Amino acid sequence: MPRSPMYQPVDLRQSRPMQLHEGVWSTTTLVWDALVSAATGDLDHLQQLVSATPPLRSCQYDYTSPLQLAVRSGHGEIVDWLVEQGALDPDARTHPFLDPLVTYAEDRGELAIAERLRAALKEPGRAHAWGDTGAIQRGRSDEARALETLIDRGAHDEVRTLLNAHPALAKDPDAYWGEGLLSVPANNGDHDMLALLMSYGATVPLESKWGARYYFKHTATAAWLLERGMSPEHRNWRQFRLLHDVAFTGEVDKAALLLQWGAQIDAIDDDYASTPLGYAAHWGREDMVAFLLERGANPNAAGAPWATPLAWAQRKGHGAIVERLRGAEAG
């Protein structure tokens, strides 16, 4: 297996059954192999994997496929081969931003790849509507599933009784699809349930796939969790942090909260090579751009030339933000 340039998510660090398309099951570690091979440009290894298990061509983890990672890394030969194998889905979108793969390529300056994808999408029979996949069999115990049901119901007394009998469940890394035992009560704003679970040792993990949709859904709950040890650097496996997320959505109050607790203002994610300011510029969040600049965000910081805040604002046509960023650069 090639050396990975990516952070390996907790979900894919041990071998478990994982669902592919066409009713086929593989393993989490083989899916990771396929993703890494596409990202690193190791066509030989990817061909070996797909030869042994053809549906690996369109495998997914967290909506991310080998084809998307090949596009991201600019590996045109792998893109062409995967398209030839039928991996191109006309409905494929990046998450959570819902960019088509053609846009994803164009944004990175991979214009030749974008053109080949566009041509393939127009050619009958080249693209296949695969849909989403990637369910993981986690081998949960009856008690673990029962605990989630009780939490969903807000059954505090029954939760306490079950945790008294099985205290290790409070630290179950597979709770709620790997998002963490506190994710659903945080989503519900149920501070009493959160406090109960935390009294048995439950914590907010540093990594989850959709942390902002759970732990930062409610500003009051987000503040409550930060006061009790949640990291302001909470992120997903793409190194997309909470501050990136709230910059994308334009929630200035939540951005202020994260900075108050020490979030890195110029952190760069893996997928879009952008800072929170870059995300705000990309999505036209003028108030967020102004706030982050006021708080000291670097207007030039990015992981690639195409990903600077100014480049995003220019490409997406946000004229007022372009002028504000130029003013910040001049200052």
N, C-alpha and C positions, 0 to 999 in steps of 0.2 A: 504494500500500500504506500502511495506517495506521502511525503510529509505534508501536513495540512498547514495552509496559511491562515486558517480560520479557527476561531474558538469552537471547541467541540461541546455541544450542549449536553447537559447532564442526562437527558433522555437517551442519548445515543452512545453513552460510554459503556454500557453493558449489553450483551447480546440478548434481545428479546424478540418475540415474533412481531412482525410489522406488516401491515396490509399494503399490497401493491394493487395495481389495476388488474383487470381480467380475472378476478377471484383468486389471485396468487398471493401467497404469504412468503416473505423473506425474513430478514432479521434487521434490527436497528443498526448493527455494525456494518452489514453489507450495504445498507442504504447510505450510511456515512461514507463508506469507501467510494460509492458511486458519486456522491456529491463532491467529495474532495478531488477525485480524479478529474471531474469536469472543471473544477475551479483551478486546478494546478496545471491543466493542459496535458494530462497523462492519458492520451487516447488509447494506447495499448492496454493499459489496465482497465479502462472503462469498457473497451471491447470485450475483454475477457469476462468481466462481470456480466455484461448484457448477453453474451453468448451462453453463459450458464443459466441465467435467469432473465429472459427477454423483457419482462415488465419493469426491470430496473431502469430501462431507458426513460421512463416517465415517472419514476418514484418521486415522492415528496416528503419533506419534513417541514412542518409549519408553513405549508403552501409553497415551499421553495424546491425547485427541481434541478437536476443536472443541467438542463438547457438554460435555465435562468443564470446559473453560476458560470456557465461557459460564456454567455453573453456578457455578464458582469466583468469577467476577466479578459475579454477580448480574444478568446480562443476560437477563431473562425473555423478552423478545421473540425473542431469538436462540434460546434454549432451545426455545420453542414452534415456531419455524420449522424448526429442525433435527429435532425430533420429527416434525413434519408431513412432512418429507422422508425419514423412515425411518431416521434416524441413531441412534435409541435401541436399545441392545443390552441385553437383560435380564440378561446375564451380565457386563456391564461392571463393572470394579472399579478403584479407584485403586491405584497401586503405589508402594511395596511393602506398603501397609497393608491392601489388599483391602477397602476400604470400598465399598459400593454407592453409586451416584450419589445416591440418596435420602438416605442418611446423610450423604454429603458436603455436600449442600445444608442439611440440618437443622443440622449442626454449625456452619454459618456464619450461622444465623438466617434462611436463605432459605426460610422455611416455605411460602410460596406456590409457589415453584418445586418444592419437595419434593412438595407435594400434587399438582401437575400431572404430575410424573414418575410418582408412584404411580398416579394415575388412568390414565395412558397405558399403564403396564405391565399393567394389568388389562384393557385394551381389546383384543380380538382384532385381530391384524393391524397394531397400531401399533408393536410392537417387533420387531427382527430380530436373530437371533443371528449377528452378523458375525464374531466371533472376532478374533484378533490379526492385525495386518499391519504394514507399515512397513519391509520389507527394503530396504536401500540397495545399489545396484550401485556398488562402490567402485573398480572397474577395477584390481584388484591384479595385479601382475606374477607370472609363474611363480616367480621367485626369492623374492618376498615370501611367497607361499603355501608354498613349500618350506621357508622359514625357520621358519614356524609349525609345520609338520609335524615338523621336527627338534627344535624346542623341546619340543613335546608328547611326543616320544620320549625327551627327556633326553639327546640325542646331542650332547654338549659338543664333541667334536672336529669333527664335521661342521658344527656351528653356527659354530665359529671359522673353518673353511675358507671357508664361504659369506660370512661377514662380512668376511673379508680381501679377497674378490673384490668384494663389494658393501657397503662400509661404510655407505652412506647408509641402508640398511635398518634400522639400529639406531635411527634417528630417525623411522621411518615413522609418521605420525599415524593411519593407518588400521589399524594392526596390531590383530588380535583385535577386530574390529567397532568400532574406535575406542576401545577400553578401554586400549590401550597395550601395547607389546611385553613389558613386565614383568608384565603382569596374570596370565598363566597360571603362570609360574614362582613368582610370589608366592602364588597360590592353592595351589600344590603345596608351598610351603615349601622350594623348591629354591634355597638361598642361593648355591650354586656357579654355577648358571645365571644367577641375578640378577647376580652379580659379573662374570661373563663378558660379559653383554650391556651392563652399565654401563661396562665397560672400553672399549667401542666407542661410548659416548655415549648409550646408552638412559637415559631418565629416567622417573619417574612423572609423568604430566601433572597439571596442577592440576584438571582436570575429567574426569570419566568418569561413565557412567550408573550403574554398580554397583560403585563403588570399594571399599566396605566388604566386599563379597563376594569380592574378589580381594586387594587390598592389606592389608586388615585382618582377613582370615580367621583368621590365626594371630598371637597377641600377639607372639611372638618375632620373626616376620618383619616385623610392623608396626614394632617397635622398631628392627630392623635397617635398614629403609628410612628411617625418620625420621632416624636417625643419618647417613644418606648423602644427605640433601637432600630427601626427600619433604616436601611442605608439610603441616603439621597442619590447614590450611584446605582440604584436598582436598574437592571438592564435586561435585554433579551440576548439571545446567542449571537445576534448581529452587532452587539455592542451599541445598540440603540437604547439610550438611557431615558429615564423619565423626563429629563429636561428637553431632550430631543422631541419627545412625544407632545409635551404641552406647548412647545414652540410651534410644532406642526399644527396643533389645534387652536393656537392663539389664546390659551388660558393664562393670562398674565398673573393672576393671583396665585396660581399653582407654581408658576416659574419663580415668583418672588419667594414662595415658601421653600422651594428646593434650594435656591441660592442662600437663603437664610441658614439652612442646615448644611451648607458646604458643598453643594453640587458643583462640578467642574463646568465652568461657563463655556469653555472652548473644546469640550470633549468631541472626538470625531468617531462616527460610527463606521462599520465595515461596509454596509450595503450601498450607501449613497456618499460615503467619504466626506460627510458634512458635519459642521457644528450645529448646535441649536439655532444660531443666527442664520446659518445656511438654510435650515428647514423653514424658518420663518420667512426668509426671502423667497424661497421656492414657492411657498403657498400663499404669498401675498398678505402676510399678517403684519400690516404696517405698525400697529400698536406694539406688537411683540418685538419687532425690529428696533423700534425706538427705545423700548424698555431695556433690551439686552445691550444695546450700544451705550445707554446711560449707565448701565451696571458694569461696563468695561469689556464687553465682548470684542474680540479682535475681528475687524471687518475683513481681514485677509486670510484668516485661518481656514484650512481645508486639507483634506488628504490627497487631493488631485486638483490640477488647474481648472478642470471643468466644474468643480464642486464648490468654488468660492461663493460667498453670499452674493457678490456682484454678478458673477456668471449666472447664477440661478435667476436672479431678478431680471437680468437682461433677456435670458432665454424664455422666461415665462411671461414677459411683457408687463412687469410691474414697475411702471415709470417712476412713481413717487418714491418707491423703495430704492431704485437705482440712484436717484438724486441724493437721497439721505445717505446711502452707503458711500457715494463719491465724496460727499461732504465729510463723512467720518474719516475716510482715507486721507483727505487733504489736511484734516486737523491733526 
